[in-house]
Amino acid sequence: MSLVKKYALTPDEIDRRSLEMVEASLPEGLQLPPQERYILCRIVRAEGDAGIAPLVKFSPDGVEAGLIALSSQAPVVTDVRMVEMGISKALLRNANLATSCMIDAPEVADRARREGTTRSVAAIRELAPQISGAVCAIGNAPTALLALLDLIDAGEVSPALVIGMPVGFVACAESKDELVKRNVPYITVMGRRGGSSAAAATVNALLDLLKVE
């Protein structure tokens, strides 16, 4: 018997069983509203590790703000292509939504050199005109989240939701600590963990919830 025949399932069956296994692996006593719990399960599934569950944090209005923005066809702004590519194209089409990412744009590279900063910072600054009212999914560089928070602090942008899930060591935990201090709707993974898969899974979960509203 081939390995595909032995282990592979249909997409729907994989999805159902995965979520059952995730639910069974969550810490006992974890109390979350249904929509937050669904998003948490999707993040855990994307990471393949229930140990991340206690690190996932929602602002009180985070999920609602994201759903309202997406239902109004607000754009989804991402820091890197990995996040953008991880968002379901079918779900985006169904919701008539577009994504935007400029990490690899020539003008971003020029701006980074000119300002003596990272491309991640330059990309967020370049995207500033699109950020107000948007869902911002940061899944790679802590500097991108810091740049976004600077723009928020300066009153230059007002995103509908910040999905703050950069991964790494330098300034990563600090960027999320700063995020949760702000009066902005957010969904984040505290500490050093997160990543593009977690950020994309969060957007996909919101789009899934949008379908059943």
Secondary structure in CASP SS format (residue, H / E / C, confidence):
PFRMAT SS
TARGET T0000
AUTHOR 0000-0000-0000
METHOD secondary structure of the structure
MODEL  1
M C 1.00
S C 1.00
L H 1.00
V H 1.00
K H 1.00
K H 1.00
Y H 1.00
A C 1.00
L C 1.00
T C 1.00
P H 1.00
D H 1.00
E H 1.00
I H 1.00
D H 1.00
R H 1.00
R H 1.00
S H 1.00
L H 1.00
E H 1.00
M H 1.00
V H 1.00
E H 1.00
A H 1.00
S H 1.00
L C 1.00
P C 1.00
E C 1.00
G C 1.00
L C 1.00
Q C 1.00
L C 1.00
P C 1.00
P H 1.00
Q H 1.00
E H 1.00
R H 1.00
Y H 1.00
I H 1.00
L H 1.00
C H 1.00
R H 1.00
I H 1.00
V H 1.00
R H 1.00
A H 1.00
E H 1.00
G C 1.00
D C 1.00
A H 1.00
G H 1.00
I H 1.00
A H 1.00
P H 1.00
L H 1.00
V E 1.00
K E 1.00
F E 1.00
S C 1.00
P C 1.00
D C 1.00
G H 1.00
V H 1.00
E H 1.00
A H 1.00
G H 1.00
L H 1.00
I H 1.00
A H 1.00
L H 1.00
S H 1.00
S C 1.00
Q C 1.00
A C 1.00
P C 1.00
V E 1.00
V E 1.00
T E 1.00
D C 1.00
V C 1.00
R H 1.00
M H 1.00
V H 1.00
E H 1.00
M H 1.00
G H 1.00
I C 1.00
S C 1.00
K H 1.00
A H 1.00
L H 1.00
L H 1.00
R H 1.00
N H 1.00
A H 1.00
N C 1.00
L C 1.00
A C 1.00
T E 1.00
S E 1.00
C C 1.00
M C 1.00
I C 1.00
D C 1.00
A C 1.00
P H 1.00
E H 1.00
V H 1.00
A H 1.00
D H 1.00
R H 1.00
A H 1.00
R H 1.00
R H 1.00
E H 1.00
G C 1.00
T C 1.00
T C 1.00
R H 1.00
S H 1.00
V H 1.00
A H 1.00
A H 1.00
I H 1.00
R H 1.00
E H 1.00
L C 1.00
A H 1.00
P H 1.00
Q H 1.00
I H 1.00
S C 1.00
G C 1.00
A C 1.00
V E 1.00
C E 1.00
A E 1.00
I E 1.00
G C 1.00
N C 1.00
A C 1.00
P H 1.00
T H 1.00
A H 1.00
L H 1.00
L H 1.00
A H 1.00
L H 1.00
L H 1.00
D H 1.00
L H 1.00
I H 1.00
D H 1.00
A C 1.00
G C 1.00
E C 1.00
V C 1.00
S C 1.00
P C 1.00
A C 1.00
L E 1.00
V E 1.00
I E 1.00
G E 1.00
M C 1.00
P C 1.00
V C 1.00
G C 1.00
F C 1.00
V C 1.00
A C 1.00
C H 1.00
A H 1.00
E H 1.00
S H 1.00
K H 1.00
D H 1.00
E H 1.00
L H 1.00
V C 1.00
K C 1.00
R C 1.00
N C 1.00
V C 1.00
P C 1.00
Y E 1.00
I E 1.00
T E 1.00
V E 1.00
M C 1.00
G C 1.00
R C 1.00
R C 1.00
G C 1.00
G C 1.00
S H 1.00
S H 1.00
A H 1.00
A H 1.00
A H 1.00
A H 1.00
T H 1.00
V H 1.00
N H 1.00
A H 1.00
L H 1.00
L H 1.00
D H 1.00
L H 1.00
L H 1.00
K H 1.00
V H 1.00
E C 1.00
END
